[in-house]
Amino acid sequence: MTEVDEVPGRFGALLREYRSASGLTQEDLAQRSGVSIRAIADMERGRTARPFRHSVRRLADGLALRSPDREQLEMAAARSAVAAIFLTAGQGAAATVSSPKLPASMRASGNGGGTVPRQLPSSSADFVGRAGELRALSSQLARRDRAGETVILAIVGTAGVGKTALAVHWTHRVADRFPDGQLYVNLRGFDPSGDPLEPADAMAGLLHALGRRSARFPLAVTAAAGLYRSLLAGLRVLIVLDNARDPEQVRPLLPGNPACAVVVTSRSQLTGLVVAEGARPLFLDVLTWADALELLTRRLGARRLAAEPQAAEELIGLSARLPLALAAVAARVAASPRLTLRDLVAEMRDSDHRLDAVETGEPATSLRAMLTGSYRQLSDPAARMLGLLGLHSGPEFTADAAAGLVGVPVGQARALLRELVRSSLVTEHHSADQFGLPVFVRSYAAERASAAGSEPGPGQRRSNGQVDHARP
């Protein structure tokens, strides 16, 4: 017997279990719910593969079920209905062609058969600025409406620049245009505490949210992706794939339905996704000066900033207008009434300890931990170049200067710089053939290089006479 064959029986067994626990006979439940005795008997025996949603709700009312029992019963009924459609279509668990024609509220099931998934994280009350970026995202969504094509929006930028905050804020603004639900998954692409989420594991969570709750969904990613696209066919769902490592982690999770839209955030530029899938990149920069001041004002209050206006201005500059850094210093000031803005400015002027000034002690909000996640994705030569740049370069440099610093041909240096640019650790100014090292990246790179005992430059030998090419 296949899993699809078993699903109606699971629903029936659950219904019978709840009825018995309530001390009710089938006749009692029929009287309380208004559902016929014969219908209840057929459900409990697994003969009703597609129970009506309104009947399931009336049964839940008759049983006086409360969450989570009510949700569990409704989910079992929805899974039974979806499985029956797959069986009728002769496609089994790996359906990839026609889609089940269930109502959206039943098919897009998050916590229960009648629940549309609303998985977006809450939007920060302190979100500021980004007016141009918000307009750009909405413009791409309007293009989808005109062209009838699936829109994939890729928000990319360095650690702590606010990619997730922007994605969540904007998706809440447009959520009503996707009445069949919003899905969210953190792909942990640059998580310093563990490995990135495998596409199969991400798919399991998405299938669960769409009502396919099973420990035995297709293990092959291609089969699971076919089922995922089938469940989304005909629906209007917004999908947020947060913190992606690379295009390969994203591709299996893309819908085939132009009525859906996808928002991906990543520190990688996701060039392959732009080339092959037509993703629309949005490169997120630091806040404007005015928006950075607004963020500090919201966090600390206008009176606190007015008491030390010059220090507040300098603090914005030392934080490089990076949203995470600004939030971290504001949290320190708010938690320590005796800590003045001048004290914090003095601490941050020391570039060797600038990361310490914004350290939160929590991996999810630690800029140092985030940069570690990015650093670990680099090749050894690129990591070595970054360390040397952190120790010996200024905020801007040319490819020739980087080549001389590392001791490699200019062509090889450019390839390494492109890797660092793709990882959002180095910025590129095309018009002047200049590259930039963001202030916190430079501090982090110098820390790593110094801790590893990196030499001042290439070619300097250790006591054994061998050139040191170890990662700094």
Sequence and secondary structure as in RCSB ss.txt:
>XXXX:A:sequence
MTEVDEVPGRFGALLREYRSASGLTQEDLAQRSGVSIRAIADMERGRTARPFRHSVRRLADGLALRSPDREQLEM
AAARSAVAAIFLTAGQGAAATVSSPKLPASMRASGNGGGTVPRQLPSSSADFVGRAGELRALSSQLARRDRAGET
VILAIVGTAGVGKTALAVHWTHRVADRFPDGQLYVNLRGFDPSGDPLEPADAMAGLLHALGRRSARFPLAVTAAA
GLYRSLLAGLRVLIVLDNARDPEQVRPLLPGNPACAVVVTSRSQLTGLVVAEGARPLFLDVLTWADALELLTRRL
GARRLAAEPQAAEELIGLSARLPLALAAVAARVAASPRLTLRDLVAEMRDSDHRLDAVETGEPATSLRAMLTGSY
RQLSDPAARMLGLLGLHSGPEFTADAAAGLVGVPVGQARALLRELVRSSLVTEHHSADQFGLPVFVRSYAAERAS
AAGSEPGPGQRRSNGQVDHARP
>XXXX:A:secstr
  HHHHHHHHHHHHHHHHHHHTT  HHHHHHHH   HHHHHHHHTT  SS  HHHHHHHHHHTT  TTHHHHHHH
HHHHHHHHHHHHHHT GGG  SS     HHHHS SSSTT   B      TT    HHHHHHHHHHHHHHHHHT  
EEEEEE STTS HHHHHHHHHHHHGGG TT EEEEE  TT TTS    HHHHHHHHHHHTT   TTS SSHHHHH
HHHHHHHTT   EEEEEEE SHHHHGGG  S TT EEEEEESS  HHHHHHH  EEEE     HHHHHHHHHHHH
 HHHHHHSHHHHHHHHHHTTT HHHHHHHHHHHHH TT  HHHHHHHHH GGGHHHHT  S TTT HHHHHHHHH
TTS HHHHHHHHHHHHH  SEEEHHHHHHHHTS HHHHHHHHHHHHHTTSSEEEGGGTEEE  HHHHHHHHHHHH
HTT  SSTT B TTS B     
